[in-house]
Amino acid sequence: MSQIEVTQQAMEMQKIANEAAANARDENRRLGLASPLFLGGKIQFELPDGTITDQRPANLIPQDEPAHSV
């Protein structure tokens, strides 16, 4: 396989992955759920209203774990 073919396949896989991630974020918004993101080397959360925060949403905190910043 040539370098051009490898690059084309990698670009196609990246496109598919980006579409899947966008679909998951859209579905989470519809369901009122936060979407975890990795931005600037940190875990962030996109809330259903589009707000980005580093605070883990309450519905993602296990019952036996205290709330804290990620």
Secondary structure, DSSP 8 states (H G I E B T S, - for coil): --HHHHHHHHHHHHHHHHHHHHHHHHHHHHHT--EEEEETTEEEEE-TTS-EESB--GGGS-TTS---B-
